[in-house]
Amino acid sequence: MAEKRTYHSRASRACRGLKLPVVRRAHLVPYEKFLRKIGAPVDRYLERAKLPIRDEPTTEYMSNRGYFEFVGIAAREQGILDLGFQACMRSGRSRLNPELRARIERSPTLYQALRELTSLIRGDASHIRMGLSEEPDRVLFWQRSAPEAGPIGWEISEQAVVGIAVDTVRLFAGARWSPRTVHCRSPFVPREGREHMPGTRMYGGGQALTIPIPRRLLHLPPIYEPGRPGRPGDSPGYPEDLTTCLREVLKGYLRGGKADLEFAAGLVGTTPRTLQRHLRESGAKFARILEEARYQVAAELLADPGTQIIDVAYAAGYSDPSNFSRAFRRMAGVSPTNYRTSLSGAK
């Protein structure tokens, strides 16, 4: 019995050291659609990569190694080394899980959307590491992933990440925005990128994928497109989702200092615990909603050059102007003073 216990304890320790990297099935869908369109034997590629041969549900996870293997096989056999761009550039953030996509699209600023993307992407693909490096006039979006299952697979996957990042920025900066440069880890620089990002210079052989984003864009709100389901402008009525309604209502109570969780629950007609549960089910938190309401009030007031910044801080519900400045920068990526300067420079 002692020997048996020893064996199991060793096996348990070995299992604890094992990892199974995964990626959501939705990330494979653009490749499948593109490859089927050109007549490639998609099911055969899936079988060789040991991946399930089915389209739904796309929220399921699959083996990370199988994902790399599939795109690598397809790229080699079809002779399409820029498969990531050709298949995934247009799909952008639509490949992300619905909760992450909603949090990006509901973000009040581009900076906050990028923070959501970089902090939550591992829920979609465990191999991806993303972040933002702060520089004086820009932030540097970066992504790293460990090469697995052959070099071509992760090179193609890296191209697909460019599509997610650029699409996120375009939600705020407009559909024609393109970065000035893109540095890739892959030594191969795809031609297809020039079609989707005119004017962008692409470089290969870097230590990470990097995309510079000018700081002057970080405070931009999302551009609402007519016809997008559930977005402002689709109908003349009021917003129906709880998070948007609550944020809009709280803006009128900030100066009086009443906008806490208990007060908000009273407005809704429920208890704080029940309100928190409903918000959590929709992927939101009260603290985040309150911070967004404060930011929106402050941004509106800063547009008036005659309003003192200290008065803006009090109107947004802050008793300490330094706390206000830190909170504003977390949302906009710039200080209140620089934000106001950017507004005057845009006129």
N, C-alpha and C positions, 0 to 999 in steps of 0.2 A: 504493500500500500504506500509505503514511504516513497518508493521509486516512482509509482504512478503519480503521486502528488508533485514530485519534483519535475516529472515530464510535463504535466499540465501547467505548472508555474512557469517553466521555460517557454512553453508554447504561448502562454498569455503575454509574456514579456516580448516575444517576437512579434506577435500580432499588434501589440501596442506601437511597435516601430514601423508598421506597414501603413501606407497611405493609398487611397484610391482617388486621384484627382478626377473631378467631374465637370461637365459643362451642360447647360440646359439644351434640350433638344431643339429649341427655337433657333439656336445659332447655326444649325445645320440646314434649316429650311431654304434660305436663299441660294445655297449651293445646289441643293437638289432641284429647285425650280429652274435655275439657270442651266444645269447640266441636262435635265430632261428636255428643255427647249431646244438644245443643240443636238439632241439624239444620243447622248452618252448613256452607257449602260449603268445607270445609277444603282439599281438593285444589286448588281454584281459587285460594284465598289463597296456597297454597304456590307455585303456578305464577307468580302475579303477583309474588311476592317473590323469584323465581328460586332457590327452594330445592328440593332433591330430594324427590320424592313417595314416601317410604317410611318405615316405622317403625323399621327396624333397619338397622345396629346403632346403638344410642344413644350409644356411646362415640366415634363419629366426630365430627369438627368440621364446622361449617358457617359460612358468612359471617355475621359479626356484623351487618353492614348488612342482610342478608336477614332475620335474626332480628327486628330492630327493625321492619323493614318489615312482616313477617307479623303481629306482634302489633298494630301500629298499624292495619293494614287491618282486621283482625278486630274490634278495639275500635270503630273508627268505623262500620263497616257493620252491626255487631250492636247498636250503641248501648250498649255495656257499658264504661264508662270505668273501672270497677274490675275489669277482666278479670284483672289480676295477682293480686288477692286471691281472686276467685272460683275461678280455675283452679289457683292454685299454693299457697295458704295451707296446705292439708292435706298437700301432697306434701313440704314442708319440705326436709330434707337428703337425701331419697331421690333428688333430681335431681343430686346431686353424684356425681363419679366414685367408683367403689368404694373406691379406695385412700384418698382424702380422707375419705370417710364412715367407713371403718374406723378411721382415725386419730382422728377426732372421738369415735367411740363407745368407743374403747379408752383415751381420755384419763382419767387418774385424778382430774382436777378440771375444773370448768367453765372456770376461767381458762385451763388448758392447751388445752382444746377450742377456745376462742375464738381463742387464738393460732394453733392449727393452721389454723382456718378462714380467718383474715385473712391468713396468710402464704402459703397454698397455693391460694387461690381463683383466682388468675390462670391456673392450669393448667386451669380449667374455662371461664373467660370472660376473655379478654384485656382487655376494656374496663373491668373492675371493679377499683376500688381500695378496699380495706378496711383498717381499722386500729382500734386501741384507744387512746383518750386517757385517761391516768390522772388521776383526781381524788380528793380526800381520802376521800369516802364512796362512790364509785362508779367504774366505768369507763364510758366513753362509746364504744359501738360506732358506727363511722361508715363510710359507703360513698359513694364518688363514682364517676361514670362520665361520659364525654364524650357529650353529646347527638349522636346520629347518626341519619340517615334519618328525620328528622321528630321533633317533640317528643313525640307520643303514645307512640311505641314505647318510648323510654327511661323515660317515666313509668310505663308498665305494668311494665316490667322492674324498676323500683325497688320497686314493690309486691311483686313476687316475692321480692326480696332480704329484705324484712321477714319473709316466711315462713321462709326459711332461718335467719335469725338467731334468731327467736323459737323455732323448733323445736329449735335447738341448746341454748338455755337450758332449755327444758322437759325435755330429756333428763336434766338434773341437778336442776332445781328443781321438777319436776312438771308434769303436763299442763295444770293450771289457771293456771299462771303467765302473767301479762301485764305488759308494761312500763307504767309510769305515763304516759309520754308517748312519742310518736314524732314526730319532725320530718322532713318530707320536702322534697326540692328542688322537687318538683312543686307547683304552686299548687292542684292539685285534691286534695281530701281525700276518699278513698273512703268510702262508707257501709258497705261490706262488712266493713271492718276491725273495726267494732264487734261483729259477730257472733263473730268469731274471737278478739278481744282485748277482752273486756268490761271496762269501767273504764278503758280506755286513751284518753287525749286525743291526737288527731292534729292536727298543724299543718302547713300547706303554705308554700311559698315560702322555704325555708331554703337555706343554701349547700351543705348536704350532708344525706344521710339520717343521722339520729342516733337511737340507742336507748340510754337510760341503763340500766345494770345495777348494782344495789346490790353493794357490795364484800362484804357479809356472805354473798352467795351464791357467791362465786368459789371457795371451797375445797370446795364440795359435790362428792361423788363421783357417778358416773352412777347413775340409778335403773334397776335391771335389771327388765325386764318379762317375766313368764312367757310362754313360747311364742316369744320372739325367737330365731331360729336362732343357735346358737353362743354364747349368753350364759349366764352363771351362773344356776342355778336351773332350767335346762331338763332337767337330768338329775343324778342323785346322783354321777356319776363325776367324775374329775379333769379339769381343762382340758387339751385335747389340742394346742392350738397352741403352737408353740415359744416365742414371745415371752412368753406368760402363764406357762408352766411355768418358764421361766428366771427371770423376775422373782420368782416365788414362792420358788424354791429359793435364789436369791441373798440373800434377806432374812435367812436364818439365818447367813450368813457375813460380814455387814457389819462387826460389831464387831471381828472378828479382822483386818480389813484385807486379806482374801484375794480379795475380789470384783472382780478385774480380768479383762480379756478372756482372758488366757492360762488363768487358773483356771477361768473359765466354759467355755472350750473343752474343758478336761479333764473337767469334769462331764458334758458332752454326749458326749465320746469322739471328738473331732475336733480339727482344727487351728484356730488363731485365724482364719486366712484363710478357711477353709471355713465356719466359723460366721458370720463377717461376711457372706459371700456369701449364705447362707441367710436371714439376717435382712434383708439388703437386698432380696432377692426378695419378702419378705413386707411390704415397706414400713417396716421397723423398723431401728433402729441400737442397737448395744450400749450406747453412752453414754446414750441415752434410757431404755433398760430399767433400767440401773443407777440413774439418777436417780429413776425412778418407784419402784423398790424402796426406795431410801433415804427418799423422801417418805412412803411408806406406813408404814414402820417408825416414822418420826418422828411421823406423825399419830396412830398408835395410842398411842404413849408420852405424847404431849402431853395425851391425854384424862385422864391421871392427874395431878391437881394436885400430888401429892407428889413428882413426878419433876422434878429440876432441869433446866433447858433445856440446860445444858452437858453433862449426862449423856445427854440425848436426842441431842445432836450427836454424841457419841462412839459411842453405840449405832447411829446411822445411818451410821457409817463416816467421819465428818469429824474431822480432827485440829484444825481451826481453827473455833471457834464462829461467827466472822463469815462464813466461807465457807458454813457450814450455813445461816445466816440468809438469805443472798442466794439460795442454791439453793432453800430452802423458799418464799421469796417468788415465785420464778420459776414454781413449780408451783401455788401456792395463791392468789397475788395479795395475800397478807397476810403479816406477819411471824409467827414462831412465837408470840410473846407475844400478838399480836392474835388469832391463831387460837385459842389457849387461852381468851382472854377471851370470844370468840364462843361457845365450847362451854359455858362456865359460864352465859352469858346465855341460852342456849337451854333450860336445864334448868328 
